[in-house]
Amino acid sequence: MARVSKQLTSPVQRARAGSPRSPAEPSLRRDRVGEPFERNIRASLAGRLGREIVSGVYSPGSLLPNAADMCARFNVSRTALREAYSVLTAKAMIVARPKIGTRVRPKADWNMLDPEVLSWHLESTPTESFVAELFVLRQMVEPEAAALAARAHSRATIERIADAYRRMDQFKDGAGDLIGADLDFHMGILEGTGNHFLTALGGLIRTSLECTFELSWEGASKIQEDRLHQHRGVLEAIRDGSPELAKIRMSELLSDSIDDVRQYLKQRDAAGEQAAAR
């Protein structure tokens, strides 16, 4: 076995030993801490700008302020701003044109299947029409996923969604992580299909679930008893290997859930109008 030298030759070794660093060596703090910190700034800036675009601060077709003004406003470097713009460009939300500037693209161009773009919409004030469109996607995906999970009849899937249902029942009055339990229920079904394309939709479905749960359960403080029973119906159909019944029960659950969301949004809008009238 070769003898390991005791000489400290790398910057990491000398830093651990407390020895001084030569001027030519890069700062460990910058390498280890600075870069993640910079990435956090870029991600935070991209998120803030994304939410402002979604909420209409910068409407489709409008030009964003010039780089100098944006850097001054957010107190960031041009590099951080440029990289935040690259995130939004990849999501088809903005486009840069030489000698013109950076323009917000039409909403029809935005990548609405991107979980972050969806999240930014849901973090703003979601409208009934937007949530209804989201439920159209869920109705297209989740009933068929329930049917596929019933056909696959995987013991691991059944145990996972049964455990999720048990926690939903346990936390139904807000005593624990109700949203987490319901997320596990629905995500377990998606993953239980064995279809990689459906599983790939997990991030998108998860984001939509988190928001719509909060809307339909009044802040996730509780879940309606009949919704809980509907989840049990889906579980039983999958457990019994009944694809068509699983599909029907999931479709019924989603139809009633969107009604819960509509009711909540109407109450929210009415409360907002009353507050504005005071």
FENKA-V229369 format. One line per field, one symbol per residue. ss: DSSP state (A for helix, B for strand, O for the rest). A space follows every 50 residues. Layout:
ss: ???
//
This chain:
ss: OOOOOOOOOOAAAAAAAOOOOOOOOOOAAAAAAAAAAAAAAAAAAAAAAA AAAAAOOOOOOOBOOOAAAAAAAAOOOAAAAAAAAAAAAAOOOBBBBOOO BBBBOOAAAOOOOOAAAAAAAAAOOOOAAAAAAAAAAAAAAAAAAAAAAA AAOOAAAAAAAAAAAAAAAAOOOOOOOAAAAAAAAAAAAAAOOOOAAAAA OAAAAAAAAAAAAAAAOOOOOOOOAAAAAAAAAAAAAAAOOOAAAAAAAA AAAAAAAAAAAAAAAAAAAAAAAAAAAO
//
